[in-house]
Amino acid sequence: MNESPPSSSNRTKTDHERQLPHLLRRAVEALEPELRRRGYSRAHERYDPDSFGSAYVHYESPAAELRLIYDGKDSAFRADRRQAASAWSVVLELEARGEAALGVVDTFIVGVRAFLEGHPTTS
């Protein structure tokens, strides 16, 4: 049985996630279950193919916000966190160039998990 793909008007979140750069999508898929357990929910995401393929996914919890970012121009991953009305602070930043990029995304995932362990979301 062949099913036709969903129309753009019926696009699901999963379809939209497929538009994220594949390395950021890998990080999101690995980290999102843990983020949910810690009280974060996905607030929004953005992919800009005209800006070197840069993208981010923004999460919110009652006590903090977190952004997982892929900077296409610099080929870098970054995680930023903000509590209450404070400014954003960089949690982790790693370059992801060339063939080493896959290993860098795994290091990024481990680094974000380590940060989350040391920084609970409750106020």
JOBEL-V226826 format. One record per backbone hydrogen bond with DSSP energy under -0.5 kcal/mol. NH is the residue of the N-H (numbers start at 1). CO is the residue of the C=O. E is the energy in kcal/mol with one decimal. If there is no record, write none. Layout:
BEGIN
nh=NH co=CO e=E
nh=NH co=CO e=E
END
This chain:
BEGIN
nh=10 co=7 e=-1.4
nh=11 co=8 e=-1.1
nh=16 co=12 e=-2.1
nh=17 co=13 e=-2.8
nh=18 co=14 e=-1.4
nh=19 co=16 e=-1.9
nh=20 co=17 e=-1.6
nh=25 co=21 e=-2.8
nh=26 co=22 e=-2.0
nh=27 co=23 e=-1.8
nh=28 co=24 e=-2.8
nh=29 co=25 e=-2.8
nh=30 co=26 e=-1.8
nh=31 co=27 e=-2.5
nh=32 co=28 e=-2.8
nh=35 co=31 e=-2.5
nh=36 co=32 e=-2.7
nh=37 co=33 e=-2.1
nh=38 co=34 e=-1.5
nh=39 co=36 e=-1.9
nh=40 co=35 e=-2.7
nh=41 co=60 e=-2.7
nh=43 co=58 e=-2.9
nh=44 co=58 e=-1.4
nh=46 co=56 e=-2.6
nh=48 co=54 e=-3.1
nh=49 co=47 e=-0.6
nh=51 co=48 e=-1.8
nh=53 co=48 e=-1.1
nh=54 co=48 e=-0.8
nh=54 co=51 e=-1.6
nh=55 co=70 e=-2.3
nh=56 co=46 e=-2.3
nh=57 co=68 e=-2.2
nh=58 co=44 e=-3.3
nh=59 co=66 e=-3.6
nh=60 co=41 e=-2.6
nh=61 co=64 e=-2.6
nh=65 co=82 e=-2.8
nh=66 co=59 e=-2.4
nh=67 co=80 e=-2.5
nh=68 co=57 e=-2.5
nh=69 co=67 e=-0.6
nh=69 co=78 e=-3.1
nh=70 co=55 e=-3.3
nh=71 co=69 e=-0.5
nh=71 co=76 e=-3.1
nh=72 co=70 e=-0.9
nh=75 co=71 e=-1.0
nh=76 co=71 e=-1.7
nh=77 co=94 e=-3.2
nh=78 co=69 e=-2.2
nh=79 co=92 e=-2.4
nh=80 co=67 e=-2.1
nh=81 co=89 e=-2.5
nh=82 co=65 e=-2.1
nh=84 co=63 e=-0.8
nh=86 co=83 e=-2.7
nh=89 co=81 e=-2.5
nh=91 co=79 e=-3.5
nh=92 co=79 e=-1.4
nh=94 co=77 e=-2.5
nh=96 co=75 e=-4.6
nh=100 co=97 e=-0.9
nh=101 co=98 e=-1.7
nh=102 co=99 e=-0.6
nh=104 co=100 e=-1.9
nh=105 co=101 e=-2.3
nh=106 co=102 e=-1.5
nh=107 co=103 e=-2.0
nh=108 co=104 e=-2.6
nh=109 co=105 e=-2.4
nh=110 co=106 e=-2.2
nh=111 co=107 e=-2.5
nh=112 co=108 e=-2.7
nh=113 co=109 e=-2.3
nh=114 co=110 e=-2.3
nh=115 co=111 e=-2.2
nh=116 co=112 e=-2.6
nh=117 co=113 e=-2.1
nh=118 co=114 e=-1.5
nh=119 co=115 e=-0.8
nh=119 co=116 e=-0.8
END
